Amino acid sequence: MNRSEWPPSGRVGLIGGGEYAGAYLLLAVEINDCWAFYISDDPSLWAVEDLRTDDFWVADADLEGVLAEMAVEWAPEAEDSLLEKAVFDARGEWERRRAKRASRRGRWFRDRRTQV
């Protein structure tokens, strides 16, 4: 997989094999030659206390092998965003964090100008 061509907000797929078969994967490009794996069962089908969830990083060199072992079937791109929101809502959280960081940066620069 090519990091530069991967969508910045990741892709969602259904895991078909291994420990997390039947759960969803949100795969996102991370820093330092790593990919972030966010895993969750569909929360509309399971009680919160029974949900399987996990997250971990995988190095570029190991990515293809891990994905093959998981037998991931990627969601159609047109459904990707809705599925991610229903299962993970990580993109919404990422947007909230970006907005908060931007607000803090703006406040920091405003504070610095008043001190000069």
N, C-alpha and C positions, 0 to 999 in steps of 0.2 A: 504494500500500500504506500502511496506517495503522500507524505505529510503535507506538502504544499498544495495538493489538490483536495485534501480532506476538508469538509466544511468546518469552519471555525467553531461552530456550536455543536459539533459531533454528529453522529448518526446513531439510530436505534435499530437493534436487531433482536430476534428471538433466538435464544440459545437452545440448540437441539441435542447436545450431548454433554456428558460429564456431570459433575456435581450440581451444576445449576441448570440442568435441562428443564425447559419450560419457563424459565425466568427471562427477563429482558436485559439487554446490555445497552448501555449508552457508552459509546466509544468516542473519546475526545483526544485531540493532540495535546500533549503536555510539553513541559520544558525539558531540556537536557536529554533529548533523544528518547523520551518516554511517552507512552500513551496511557491515558487514564481509563480504567475499566470501572464503570458504575453498574452494579447489578441489582435488580429488584424483581420480585414477583409482582404481578398485577395487583395493586392495592384494592381494586374493586372486587377481586375474587377471594381475598384472604383477610382474615382478622389481622389487625396490626401486629399483635404479638406472635403471629405465625409466619409473617413475611420473611422470606429469605432475602437478605440484603448484604452487599459486600462492596468494597471498592479497593482497588490496588493499581499499581503502575506496572507496565510491561515495557521493557526496552525494545527499541526498533528491531534488533536482531532476533528477538523471540516472538514478535507479534504474529507472524504468519502461522507459526506452530500452535500458539495458544488459541488463535481463532479457529484453526482447523480442528483442534481437539474439542472446542466448544460447539462446532458445527453451527455457526451463526448464520441465520437467514435474515438478511437486511430488509427492513421495511421499505416499501416504495417511498421515494423521496417526497411525494405529495402527501403522504400520511405521517411522515417522520416527526414533524413538529407537534401535531396533535397527540401522537402516541407518547412522545417524550413528556409532554405536559401532564398527561393522564397518569403516567407511571412514575416519573421522576420529579418533574418541575425544576430541574437543575438549571435550565436556561433562564427561567424567571428569577431564580436565586442569583445567578451570575449577573443578570441585568441589574438587580437591586444592589449588589455589591459594587458594580461599576459606577452606578449613580452615586452611591455613598462615597466612594473614593474620589470621584470628580468633585463632589461637594466639599469634601475635606481639603482637597488641593486648592480649590478656589478660596476657601476660608483662610487657608494657610498663607496664600499669596496676598489676600486682602489685609490680613494681620501684619504681615511683613512690611507692606507699604505704609501702614499707619505708624510703624515703629521707626521708620527712617526719617 
